[in-house]
Amino acid sequence: MRCVELDGKTSSAVYSEDEGVAAEAGGKGARRARVSGIDRALQVIDHLYETGSPAGVYAIAKAVKAPLSTVYVIVDDLVEKNMLTRQADGSIWLGARLYHYGLAYARSLDFMSIATHEMHDLCRQAGETVQVCGRDGDYMLVLAMADGPSHFQVASRVGTRVPLNWTASGRLLVGHLAEQERIELFKRCARSSPTGRAEIDPGTLSEAAGKAFESRLSIQAGESDYAVACIASPICDRDGQCIATISIVLPEQKAFSDENHYTAHVRSSAERIEKLMGWRNR
């Protein structure tokens, strides 16, 4: 078994013993393929999940066809990390940490279903393209999109990543952070946009992000694309953190000709999503 550093400490679970030479058959040894510790861990978890009941380490090792010593190391590591739990009789079962991951995943599915439904409703009400966006590190990420009925074309599609300082949504997505944290973030990630109109000063961006988040509204025009405007509102979880935004993307001249009409719609949509998710009481 090979020992390597894992999570800052030496572990023998990264590569299991089956990377060595197998038992000789007919006088010739056959070298097995390497199986990573992560793969072995998943095999253990999958076995417990598929059988639906706790099992001893020996039974697990036999079921997944892994060396007993390898499975012991992996199980001990997963128990320590609360991914697995050891029962009073010594048998192994799924741990609470997996349950928390499952809840988070379920919430994300519920959120996207509700947000997408609201996105299409807002698209019909506003008659313009609507996007749901989230944060991916130093970028805004388009999660979902409903094209408006007009011939106006929006360059950003689902999966597009744009620097946070270029967009109305990008500012909202970090608006809940502490001021100094916002400043440090914008120092790191603020970039000039193709139009040259995007703000890049960290202090100015931080102030704008905080004000936009507080007012639950952010508007930008021509910063990322010529003649394109975006009117966005934050979608906040029960802790008050902006986890996503819903926004109307439309021609710049239309955004300011009937601004109140669009801002009312986008704010209401964000609030409805929060209420349906149980994050807003009123």
C-alpha positions in Angstrom: 0.0 0.0 0.0 1.4 3.4 -0.9 1.4 6.2 1.6 0.9 9.8 0.4 -0.2 13.1 1.9 -4.0 13.6 2.0 -5.6 16.5 3.8 -2.3 17.5 5.3 -1.5 14.2 6.8 0.0 10.9 5.7 -2.6 8.4 4.6 -2.4 5.0 3.1 -5.8 5.2 1.6 -5.1 7.0 -1.6 -4.0 4.0 -3.5 -5.1 0.6 -2.3 -3.2 -2.6 -2.3 -4.7 -3.9 -5.5 -2.2 -1.6 -7.4 0.3 -4.4 -6.6 0.9 -7.7 -8.2 -2.1 -10.1 -8.1 -1.8 -13.6 -6.9 0.0 -15.7 -9.5 -2.0 -17.9 -11.7 -0.3 -20.5 -13.8 3.1 -19.2 -12.6 2.6 -15.8 -14.1 1.6 -12.6 -12.1 -0.8 -10.1 -13.5 -0.6 -6.5 -12.4 -4.1 -5.0 -11.6 -5.1 -1.5 -12.4 -4.7 1.1 -9.7 -7.8 1.9 -7.7 -7.7 5.3 -6.0 -8.7 5.9 -2.4 -11.6 8.1 -3.6 -12.9 5.3 -5.8 -12.6 2.8 -2.9 -14.4 5.2 -0.6 -17.2 5.6 -3.1 -17.4 1.8 -3.4 -17.9 1.5 0.3 -20.5 4.2 0.4 -22.3 2.8 -2.6 -22.4 -0.7 -1.1 -24.0 0.6 2.1 -26.5 2.7 0.1 -27.4 -0.2 -2.2 -27.9 -2.7 0.5 -29.7 -0.3 2.7 -28.3 -1.6 6.0 -25.2 -1.4 8.2 -22.4 -3.9 7.6 -19.1 -4.9 9.1 -15.8 -4.0 7.6 -15.0 -7.6 6.6 -18.4 -7.9 4.7 -17.8 -4.6 3.0 -14.3 -5.5 1.9 -15.6 -8.8 0.5 -18.5 -7.2 -1.3 -16.3 -4.5 -3.0 -13.5 -7.0 -3.6 -10.9 -4.8 -1.9 -8.1 -5.8 0.6 -9.4 -5.8 4.1 -6.5 -3.6 5.3 -7.4 -1.0 2.7 -11.0 -0.9 3.7 -10.2 -0.6 7.4 -8.1 2.5 6.6 -10.8 4.1 4.4 -13.6 3.3 6.8 -11.7 4.8 9.8 -11.0 7.9 7.8 -14.6 8.3 6.7 -15.9 7.7 10.3 -13.5 10.4 11.5 -14.9 12.8 8.9 -18.5 11.9 9.8 -19.1 10.5 6.3 -19.8 7.2 7.9 -20.8 6.2 11.4 -19.9 3.2 13.6 -22.8 1.5 15.3 -22.7 0.1 18.8 -22.1 -3.4 17.5 -19.2 -2.2 15.3 -21.0 -2.2 12.0 -20.7 0.7 9.6 -23.5 2.9 8.3 -23.9 6.2 6.4 -22.9 9.3 8.4 -24.7 12.6 9.1 -22.5 14.5 6.8 -23.9 12.7 3.8 -27.4 13.5 4.9 -26.4 17.2 5.0 -25.0 17.0 1.5 -28.2 15.4 0.3 -30.3 18.1 1.9 -28.2 20.8 0.2 -28.6 19.0 -3.2 -32.4 18.6 -2.7 -32.7 22.3 -1.9 -30.7 23.2 -5.0 -33.1 21.2 -7.2 -36.1 22.8 -5.5 -34.6 26.2 -6.0 -33.9 25.8 -9.7 -37.3 24.4 -10.4 -39.0 27.3 -8.6 -36.6 29.9 -10.0 -37.0 28.6 -13.6 -40.8 28.7 -13.3 -40.7 32.3 -12.1 -38.2 33.2 -14.8 -40.6 32.2 -17.5 -43.5 34.0 -15.8 -41.4 37.2 -15.6 -40.4 36.8 -19.3 -44.1 36.8 -20.3 -44.9 39.7 -18.0 -42.0 41.9 -19.0 -41.9 40.8 -22.7 -38.1 40.7 -22.4 -35.3 38.2 -21.9 -34.9 37.0 -18.3 -31.9 35.3 -16.6 -31.3 33.6 -13.3 -27.6 34.0 -12.3 -25.4 32.7 -9.6 -21.8 33.2 -8.5 -18.9 31.0 -9.5 -15.9 32.4 -7.6 -14.9 35.7 -9.1 -17.5 35.4 -11.9 -21.2 35.7 -12.4 -22.6 32.5 -14.0 -25.8 32.4 -16.1 -27.8 29.5 -14.6 -31.0 29.7 -16.6 -32.4 31.9 -19.3 -35.8 32.6 -21.0 -35.6 34.4 -24.4 -38.0 37.3 -24.8 -40.4 37.5 -27.8 -38.5 40.3 -29.5 -35.7 40.0 -32.0 -33.3 41.6 -29.5 -30.4 39.2 -29.0 -28.5 38.7 -25.8 -24.9 37.6 -26.0 -24.7 35.8 -22.7 -26.3 32.3 -22.7 -26.6 29.6 -20.1 -23.2 28.7 -18.8 -21.7 32.1 -19.6 -19.2 33.4 -17.0 -18.7 37.1 -16.7 -16.5 39.1 -14.2 -18.6 40.2 -11.3 -17.9 43.9 -11.8 -19.4 43.9 -15.3 -23.0 43.1 -14.4 -25.8 44.2 -12.2 -26.2 40.7 -10.9 -22.5 40.4 -10.1 -22.7 43.3 -7.7 -25.8 41.9 -6.0 -24.2 38.4 -5.6 -21.5 39.9 -3.3 -23.6 42.7 -1.8 -24.2 40.8 1.4 -20.5 40.4 2.2 -18.7 42.7 4.7 -17.4 45.9 3.1 -13.7 45.0 3.5 -14.4 41.5 2.0 -16.1 43.1 -1.0 -13.1 45.5 -1.5 -10.6 42.7 -1.4 -12.7 40.6 -3.8 -12.9 43.4 -6.3 -9.2 44.2 -6.0 -8.6 40.6 -7.1 -11.3 40.2 -9.8 -12.3 43.6 -11.2 -11.5 43.8 -14.9 -12.0 46.2 -17.8 -15.0 45.3 -20.0 -15.1 45.2 -23.8 -17.1 48.4 -23.8 -14.7 50.1 -21.4 -17.6 51.3 -19.3 -17.4 48.8 -16.4 -16.3 50.3 -13.1 -13.0 48.8 -11.9 -12.2 50.8 -8.7 -12.7 48.3 -5.7 -14.0 51.0 -3.3 -16.5 52.3 -5.7 -17.6 48.8 -6.7 -18.0 47.8 -3.0 -20.1 50.8 -2.2 -22.3 50.2 -5.3 -22.7 46.5 -4.4 -23.7 47.3 -0.8 -26.3 49.9 -1.9 -27.7 47.7 -4.6 -28.1 44.8 -2.2 -29.8 47.0 0.4 -32.2 48.4 -2.1 -32.7 44.9 -3.7 -32.1 46.4 -7.1 -29.2 46.8 -9.4 -29.1 48.4 -12.9 -26.3 48.5 -15.4 -26.3 49.7 -19.0 -23.6 49.2 -21.6 -21.0 47.9 -19.2 -20.5 44.4 -20.6 -22.2 44.8 -24.0 -23.0 47.8 -26.1 -26.6 49.0 -25.9 -27.6 46.2 -23.5 -29.0 46.9 -20.0 -29.8 44.6 -17.1 -32.2 45.2 -14.2 -31.6 42.6 -11.4 -32.9 41.8 -8.0 -31.3 39.5 -5.4 -32.7 36.1 -4.3 -31.6 35.7 -0.6 -31.7 32.6 1.5 -32.9 32.5 5.1 -29.5 33.8 6.3 -29.8 36.9 4.1 -27.1 35.9 1.7 -27.6 36.5 -2.0 -27.4 33.0 -3.6 -28.7 34.0 -7.0 -30.3 36.9 -8.9 -33.2 37.2 -11.4 -32.8 39.9 -14.0 -34.4 41.4 -17.1 -32.0 41.9 -20.0 -33.2 44.4 -22.6 -32.1 47.2 -24.9 -30.5 50.1 -23.1 -33.0 52.7 -24.4 -36.0 50.6 -23.2 -34.6 50.2 -19.7 -34.8 53.9 -18.9 -38.0 54.7 -20.8 -40.1 52.7 -18.4 -37.7 51.8 -15.6 -40.3 51.6 -12.8 -42.3 49.0 -14.8 -39.4 46.7 -15.0 -38.0 47.2 -11.5 -41.3 46.4 -9.9 -41.6 43.2 -11.9 -38.1 42.0 -11.1 -38.3 42.8 -7.4 -41.6 41.0 -7.1 -40.2 37.9 -8.9 -37.3 37.7 -6.5 -39.5 38.0 -3.5 -41.9 35.3 -4.8 -39.0 32.9 -5.2 -37.8 33.6 -1.6 -41.4 33.0 -0.3 -41.8 29.8 -2.2 -38.5 28.5 -0.8 -39.5 29.5 2.7 -36.8 32.1 3.0 -39.2 35.1 3.3 -42.0 35.5 5.8 -43.7 38.4 4.3 
